[in-house]
């Protein structure tokens, strides 16, 4: 039986710039960033375990430096874990990334968490002078170096894609523990095996289709972790959702805003626009958690159990949802959904069609 205290529930913001409810136009970036800090305070007060902030370099998102946002959030919160979702390590310097999060960990009393990933967008590569042709090699070598830095010992390192180091100490030091580190993956088996090799737990980004298909990756991770003699950590998943007092209200919000976000992404990647049929599939069977607290809780409990994960991060606010809607979702998630999911999973009484 799974115990309540084994389950982790977070919220994930990509940093979408919200619309002004009166004008239906995006608010300014300073307003958007301050709103995210306010939402993090609310999540902390609600007892949500983790807040994860994305790193993006696009006009519809306000957060390009999540660690700075997390430092600001650290000063106004007490308990919530301060994470990223994700830090694009491929186009950054592993030493500088480690130093920034070691600093965050020290000022937040050990609450820093980093989720490393290659990112779902590619704007950071040309922005910071990296070649997309080296996409895989950059991440592989930088994760390897980050793993060495995380040990807290002097590092000697030679590489084709990072700087060479000769018995170098990195500061500030973290006392009593290692930096809490996850790998964010999008469904590639090699990514799961890499995370297991370095002993990092995985968060699976499930943004479409039936989440149950990711169960094979959970099994693969456990097999690989055993092969590499590394701990078999509890894994997690994150997906988009909207929660409201009625299913109809949640559906309308999702259709207006989440569809907008997916269509914007799809236009860059050659995907067709979201159809009503596809949206309905995602709501009913797939990766969208949209509905009343009861509806969403039963679906989360069902999918978490079938996928085999113990952490769920709820992506909220996509597509420019106004601040009042975002705060409403956070309250319903923290006050109703999370306690209900814990009870449903521990008792095994969840029911989802």
Secondary structure as GFF3:
##gff-version 3
##sequence-region A 1 353
A	DSSP	three_ten_helix	4	6	.	.	.	ID=ss1
A	DSSP	beta_strand	8	13	.	.	.	ID=ss2
A	DSSP	alpha_helix	29	45	.	.	.	ID=ss3
A	DSSP	beta_strand	50	53	.	.	.	ID=ss4
A	DSSP	alpha_helix	66	74	.	.	.	ID=ss5
A	DSSP	beta_strand	81	84	.	.	.	ID=ss6
A	DSSP	beta_strand	87	88	.	.	.	ID=ss7
A	DSSP	three_ten_helix	89	91	.	.	.	ID=ss8
A	DSSP	alpha_helix	94	107	.	.	.	ID=ss9
A	DSSP	beta_strand	113	117	.	.	.	ID=ss10
A	DSSP	alpha_helix	123	127	.	.	.	ID=ss11
A	DSSP	three_ten_helix	132	134	.	.	.	ID=ss12
A	DSSP	alpha_helix	135	149	.	.	.	ID=ss13
A	DSSP	beta_strand	155	157	.	.	.	ID=ss14
A	DSSP	beta_strand	165	168	.	.	.	ID=ss15
A	DSSP	beta_strand	180	185	.	.	.	ID=ss16
A	DSSP	alpha_helix	189	198	.	.	.	ID=ss17
A	DSSP	beta_strand	201	205	.	.	.	ID=ss18
A	DSSP	three_ten_helix	211	214	.	.	.	ID=ss19
A	DSSP	alpha_helix	215	227	.	.	.	ID=ss20
A	DSSP	beta_strand	236	243	.	.	.	ID=ss21
A	DSSP	alpha_helix	247	253	.	.	.	ID=ss22
A	DSSP	pi_helix	254	258	.	.	.	ID=ss23
A	DSSP	alpha_helix	259	269	.	.	.	ID=ss24
A	DSSP	alpha_helix	276	284	.	.	.	ID=ss25
A	DSSP	beta_strand	289	291	.	.	.	ID=ss26
A	DSSP	alpha_helix	293	307	.	.	.	ID=ss27
A	DSSP	beta_strand	311	315	.	.	.	ID=ss28
A	DSSP	alpha_helix	323	332	.	.	.	ID=ss29
A	DSSP	pi_helix	333	337	.	.	.	ID=ss30
A	DSSP	alpha_helix	338	347	.	.	.	ID=ss31
###
